[in-house]
Amino acid sequence: MQAAPVRATAIPSFTSALRAVESLLMSGGQRTARRNAWTSVLEDRRRAKDRVEAERVLGQAAQAGQSASVRL
């Protein structure tokens, strides 16, 4: 008789373990506030990355425009 296969989900991930500890230590409002703050941090990072990319593209377009006007 073979033993039942062990599921990988039997061991909680670090994130789920951290959330379990968080739920024991903090009230619901604090937990929500912390999660909202972290979401804001991630969104700010995404916007900063997009801004850098837009500046790079605009810089390249400006250089291409200058090169084209010099050739005329």
N, CA and C atoms as a LAMMPS dump frame, in Angstrom:
ITEM: TIMESTEP
0
ITEM: NUMBER OF ATOMS
216
ITEM: BOX BOUNDS ff ff ff
-5.0000000000000000e+02 5.0000000000000000e+02
-5.0000000000000000e+02 5.0000000000000000e+02
-5.0000000000000000e+02 5.0000000000000000e+02
ITEM: ATOMS id mol type element x y z
1 1 1 N 0.842 -1.17 0
2 1 2 C 0 0 0
3 1 3 C 0.892 1.239 0
4 2 1 N 0.566 2.202 -0.874
5 2 2 C 1.371 3.417 -0.991
6 2 3 C 0.83 4.513 -0.082
7 3 1 N 1.74 5.33 0.401
8 3 2 C 1.341 6.473 1.229
9 3 3 C 0.761 7.567 0.335
10 4 1 N -0.139 8.333 0.879
11 4 2 C -0.734 9.446 0.128
12 4 3 C 0.34 10.498 -0.144
13 5 1 N 0.317 11.086 -1.342
14 5 2 C 1.327 12.104 -1.664
15 5 3 C 1.164 13.333 -0.759
16 6 1 N 2.28 13.919 -0.415
17 6 2 C 2.269 15.12 0.432
18 6 3 C 2.034 16.32 -0.458
19 7 1 N 1.095 17.147 -0.082
20 7 2 C 0.814 18.35 -0.856
21 7 3 C 1.781 19.451 -0.465
22 8 1 N 2.18 20.23 -1.452
23 8 2 C 3.089 21.354 -1.19
24 8 3 C 2.391 22.426 -0.363
25 9 1 N 1.072 22.456 -0.399
26 9 2 C 0.334 23.49 0.333
27 9 3 C 0.202 23.156 1.806
28 10 1 N 0.714 21.99 2.226
29 10 2 C 0.628 21.625 3.635
30 10 3 C 1.488 22.545 4.491
31 11 1 N 2.563 23.088 3.923
32 11 2 C 3.429 24.018 4.628
33 11 3 C 3.034 25.429 4.206
34 12 1 N 2.645 26.264 5.158
35 12 2 C 2.211 27.617 4.77
36 12 3 C 3.377 28.434 4.227
37 13 1 N 3.063 29.31 3.299
38 13 2 C 4.106 30.183 2.767
39 13 3 C 4.499 31.203 3.832
40 14 1 N 5.607 31.845 3.614
41 14 2 C 6.075 32.86 4.557
42 14 3 C 5.049 33.969 4.689
43 15 1 N 4.452 34.364 3.565
44 15 2 C 3.456 35.438 3.583
45 15 3 C 2.243 35.052 4.407
46 16 1 N 1.736 33.844 4.215
47 16 2 C 0.547 33.448 4.973
48 16 3 C 0.877 33.275 6.456
49 17 1 N 2.083 32.818 6.76
50 17 2 C 2.487 32.703 8.158
51 17 3 C 2.601 34.088 8.797
52 18 1 N 3.157 35.03 8.046
53 18 2 C 3.282 36.402 8.545
54 18 3 C 1.912 37.027 8.771
55 19 1 N 0.98 36.782 7.858
56 19 2 C -0.373 37.318 8.033
57 19 3 C -1.072 36.692 9.244
58 20 1 N -0.813 35.422 9.494
59 20 2 C -1.409 34.767 10.655
60 20 3 C -0.901 35.402 11.945
61 21 1 N 0.403 35.649 12.016
62 21 2 C 0.98 36.301 13.195
63 21 3 C 0.437 37.719 13.313
64 22 1 N 0.352 38.406 12.188
65 22 2 C -0.175 39.771 12.16
66 22 3 C -1.598 39.819 12.692
67 23 1 N -2.418 38.86 12.301
68 23 2 C -3.807 38.85 12.754
69 23 3 C -3.918 38.601 14.251
70 24 1 N -2.966 37.863 14.815
71 24 2 C -2.972 37.631 16.252
72 24 3 C -2.542 38.873 17.032
73 25 1 N -1.61 39.624 16.474
74 25 2 C -1.032 40.752 17.195
75 25 3 C -1.778 42.072 17.004
76 26 1 N -2.439 42.239 15.889
77 26 2 C -3.064 43.521 15.591
78 26 3 C -4.564 43.397 15.437
79 27 1 N -5.227 44.504 15.719
80 27 2 C -6.664 44.532 15.485
81 27 3 C -6.923 44.667 13.992
82 28 1 N -8.144 44.478 13.586
83 28 2 C -8.487 44.518 12.167
84 28 3 C -8.181 45.848 11.515
85 29 1 N -8.428 46.949 12.218
86 29 2 C -8.178 48.27 11.651
87 29 3 C -6.711 48.516 11.373
88 30 1 N -5.864 48.119 12.301
89 30 2 C -4.424 48.286 12.097
90 30 3 C -3.937 47.434 10.925
91 31 1 N -4.468 46.25 10.831
92 31 2 C -4.069 45.344 9.758
93 31 3 C -4.447 45.952 8.401
94 32 1 N -5.66 46.489 8.323
95 32 2 C -6.115 47.105 7.078
96 32 3 C -5.267 48.32 6.743
97 33 1 N -4.971 49.139 7.745
98 33 2 C -4.153 50.336 7.516
99 33 3 C -2.764 49.959 7.021
100 34 1 N -2.178 48.948 7.611
101 34 2 C -0.839 48.517 7.186
102 34 3 C -0.866 47.986 5.758
103 35 1 N -1.879 47.201 5.448
104 35 2 C -1.987 46.656 4.095
105 35 3 C -2.214 47.769 3.077
106 36 1 N -3.041 48.751 3.43
107 36 2 C -3.273 49.888 2.533
108 36 3 C -1.99 50.7 2.338
109 37 1 N -1.231 50.879 3.412
110 37 2 C 0.022 51.626 3.312
111 37 3 C 0.994 50.908 2.387
112 38 1 N 1.086 49.602 2.521
113 38 2 C 2.005 48.835 1.675
114 38 3 C 1.566 48.895 0.215
115 39 1 N 0.255 48.823 -0.026
116 39 2 C -0.259 48.938 -1.391
117 39 3 C 0.11 50.291 -1.98
118 40 1 N 0.036 51.341 -1.156
119 40 2 C 0.415 52.681 -1.614
120 40 3 C 1.9 52.753 -1.954
121 41 1 N 2.727 52.129 -1.156
122 41 2 C 4.168 52.112 -1.423
123 41 3 C 4.437 51.437 -2.766
124 42 1 N 3.8 50.301 -2.993
125 42 2 C 4.004 49.584 -4.256
126 42 3 C 3.523 50.413 -5.451
127 43 1 N 2.394 51.101 -5.278
128 43 2 C 1.862 51.941 -6.354
129 43 3 C 2.794 53.125 -6.62
130 44 1 N 3.344 53.728 -5.574
131 44 2 C 4.295 54.827 -5.75
132 44 3 C 5.536 54.354 -6.501
133 45 1 N 6.014 53.175 -6.177
134 45 2 C 7.173 52.626 -6.875
135 45 3 C 6.87 52.398 -8.345
136 46 1 N 5.661 51.903 -8.624
137 46 2 C 5.271 51.659 -10.016
138 46 3 C 5.211 52.976 -10.795
139 47 1 N 4.619 54.008 -10.172
140 47 2 C 4.534 55.313 -10.834
141 47 3 C 5.92 55.905 -11.064
142 48 1 N 6.824 55.758 -10.102
143 48 2 C 8.184 56.268 -10.259
144 48 3 C 8.891 55.568 -11.419
145 49 1 N 8.705 54.267 -11.513
146 49 2 C 9.306 53.502 -12.606
147 49 3 C 8.743 53.967 -13.951
148 50 1 N 7.418 54.184 -14.013
149 50 2 C 6.786 54.675 -15.239
150 50 3 C 7.3 56.068 -15.602
151 51 1 N 7.494 56.924 -14.598
152 51 2 C 7.98 58.29 -14.834
153 51 3 C 9.399 58.263 -15.419
154 52 1 N 10.255 57.416 -14.876
155 52 2 C 11.618 57.293 -15.391
156 52 3 C 11.597 56.807 -16.833
157 53 1 N 10.75 55.841 -17.116
158 53 2 C 10.643 55.313 -18.474
159 53 3 C 10.131 56.39 -19.434
160 54 1 N 9.142 57.177 -19.012
161 54 2 C 8.606 58.252 -19.861
162 54 3 C 9.681 59.31 -20.128
163 55 1 N 10.461 59.654 -19.111
164 55 2 C 11.545 60.624 -19.296
165 55 3 C 12.576 60.104 -20.288
166 56 1 N 12.878 58.82 -20.214
167 56 2 C 13.841 58.229 -21.136
168 56 3 C 13.322 58.287 -22.577
169 57 1 N 12.06 57.935 -22.767
170 57 2 C 11.471 57.931 -24.116
171 57 3 C 11.406 59.353 -24.666
172 58 1 N 10.997 60.309 -23.818
173 58 2 C 10.925 61.695 -24.281
174 58 3 C 12.315 62.238 -24.619
175 59 1 N 13.314 61.857 -23.844
176 59 2 C 14.683 62.274 -24.141
177 59 3 C 15.165 61.732 -25.468
178 60 1 N 14.846 60.482 -25.729
179 60 2 C 15.236 59.887 -27.01
180 60 3 C 14.511 60.557 -28.169
181 61 1 N 13.235 60.88 -27.977
182 61 2 C 12.457 61.54 -29.028
183 61 3 C 13.011 62.943 -29.29
184 62 1 N 13.4 63.638 -28.226
185 62 2 C 13.965 64.982 -28.395
186 62 3 C 15.286 64.91 -29.158
187 63 1 N 16.118 63.933 -28.84
188 63 2 C 17.386 63.772 -29.551
189 63 3 C 17.156 63.43 -31.018
190 64 1 N 16.168 62.579 -31.281
191 64 2 C 15.858 62.204 -32.661
192 64 3 C 15.334 63.417 -33.418
193 65 1 N 14.538 64.255 -32.758
194 65 2 C 14.024 65.471 -33.391
195 65 3 C 15.123 66.465 -33.714
196 66 1 N 16.084 66.594 -32.812
197 66 2 C 17.208 67.491 -33.053
198 66 3 C 18.06 66.988 -34.215
199 67 1 N 18.273 65.697 -34.258
200 67 2 C 19.059 65.107 -35.341
201 67 3 C 18.369 65.319 -36.682
202 68 1 N 17.062 65.189 -36.723
203 68 2 C 16.296 65.361 -37.956
204 68 3 C 16.333 66.816 -38.413
205 69 1 N 16.252 67.774 -37.483
206 69 2 C 16.263 69.191 -37.869
207 69 3 C 17.638 69.629 -38.325
208 70 1 N 18.688 68.987 -37.847
209 70 2 C 20.051 69.315 -38.262
210 70 3 C 20.251 68.862 -39.711
211 71 1 N 19.647 67.753 -40.081
212 71 2 C 19.807 67.216 -41.44
213 71 3 C 19.064 68.057 -42.472
214 72 1 N 18.052 68.824 -42.065
215 72 2 C 17.275 69.623 -43.027
216 72 3 C 18.089 70.753 -43.497
